[in-house]
């Protein structure tokens, strides 16, 4: 069964440059959407934006910091 994608406008809380070609983003998730953004290993998020008048979508894997997993359990 295929589900139509749902997109939400989210604010970026933090952007960290991990290496020359990788960044980590942290999003501000409104309380009303918290259930939609629960973490499960192996999940991907598709981000959507407009560049030069064209819609662009990119998929990214979700992860949590190792320290967060170790100290808090799997979120």
N, C-alpha and C positions, 0 to 999 in steps of 0.2 A: 504494500500500500504506500503510495507516494503522498507526501504532505506538501502543500504549497509553502514556500519559505515565508517566514515572518521576520520583518526587520524592525528594529527599534533604534531610535536616535539616542545614543549614549555619549556621555562626556568622558574624556580620557582623564583619569586621576593622576597617572604617572606614565612616563615614557623613559625607558632606560636603554642606552646603547650597550648591548652585550658584547658585540664585536664589530668589525668593519661592515659586516653584511647581515647583522641580526639585531633586532630590538625586542624588548618586552614591553607590553602595554598593560596597564591596569585600568579597568573601566569603572565608573561610578554606576552601580546598578540600583535603580529605584526600588524601594521596598516592595512595591506592587509587582515587580518583575523578578524578584529574587528566585522564585521557584523555577522560572524559565531558564535561569542561568546557573543552576546547580551543576557542579563539576562531576563528570564521570570520565574515567580514563578512556582514551581513544577517541574522544569527541573532537569535532572540528567546528569552528565558527566561520561563517562566510561574512566578510565585511564588504560593504557596498559604498561606493562614492561616485562622483562625477568628475571626470578629467577631460579637459578639452571638449566639453559638450557631450561626451560619451559615458554611459554607465559602465563602471568597472567593478567586477566582483573578484575577490580573492579569498581562498579558504586557508585557514590557519589552525594548527593544532592547539588545544587548550592544555595548560599545565599549571602547576602551583610550585612555588619555591620549595626546595628540599627542606629547609628549616621549618616552614609552615606545616608540611606533611609530618615531619618528625615530632613537632611539639604539639600539634593540634589534631593529629589523625587526618585521614582523608577528608577534605571538605566536601 
